[in-house]
């Protein structure tokens, strides 16, 4: 044992000997009282307990209602401090003095004062218990007012004003209270474990999480989106990864299969840059027993997939891949409004992702001048400046090169009409033309030639390309 730990241990023993009792001494009893409660043998007596850690504050809405814990976790290691008269910081070591009292079957200290021993902050370890243990009142009493942790729990939909029920894998129930904060779980939500303070309300033991961090979700809880997209030719593959080992105990204890066989997706994307081409599941060829055809509305896609197949928990690779055709270069985004991976038979949501935006930059890499012309209203190279329309011109060279870039517009006789761009550019740029010449007069209807000339400043190499622009008539 390290020398520092030995010194701290003997200091703790010395403090407890010098200043008073310990929590286990005050709490521990084997004699049942009325209604199967176990009152402390110190009821009515004033006691001093030192040192203890303030491990929770704000019970039932008051910062003066606290829970103190013995420095060593275990049975009988916590006690409730009802309406403390002096302040005590969360995580500090203190001496507490108060009168032992029984309130509705729960041991507490009242008329409490505190004196700080060490500001800390110090943390406390949870006592790992099971619901089966807590169903035995003699055992549960040992953990009254203690910081406990119960593993592998699932919400059971029985939501009340001040508590809701969670069940373990054998469907044993525990009340989860709102003593510190209110939480509204979703149907069939699940947790690796729930931590909190165990209290007694006269008939039931209740675990009270101190905050949302005490509701410990499987890791990782959210679906992981790969930061890199996969581009092959003019195809863009957007991969979603899911944790494949979640809740094996809730599916089939005798198999390693990840019982996930459906998903619901709502995704926004910019059809200027990509068009939806399809999806792939689990990197394997799988024919769904039922799949709703994608609903594509403007820049949104809704996709629902259901299958009798169970996604494997042993194979690596993305669980879901969306496939897009690339249409234009540039930096654009995908907004995942919602994505739910579920078990189709139970409709249980295993993992979810909401309100997540990811970006992809489709970089122009060819060694030539780039030019793309389109009307944002119809994606064609036709526009009507007489109705205040503008044409968009994208231009440039691959990134990493500083270029002198000139965008010129000529009529069919080769006469220069307008020069919208004449500057140094790195990569791609964008401008619009409103159909006016260098004198700011509207040009005649007809066809014009847009030319892009890029000169690599370092080498002097020049690249030129051109495309037509059609100026429409005054009447649509």
PyMOL commands that set and color helices and strands:
alter all, ss='L'
color gray80, all
select helices_A, chain A and resi 3-19+23-27+34-36+59-61+131-134+137-143+212-214+248-251+385-387
alter helices_A, ss='H'
color red, helices_A
select strands_A, chain A and resi 46-57+66-69+78-81+93-103+106-118+127-128+147-155+163-167+173-177+190-200+205-208+215-216+224-225+230-232+235-241+262-269+274-281+290-297+300-306+320-326+330-343+348-362+370-374+382-383+391-396+402-411+416-426+428-433+446-456+462-471
alter strands_A, ss='S'
color yellow, strands_A
deselect
rebuild
show_as cartoon
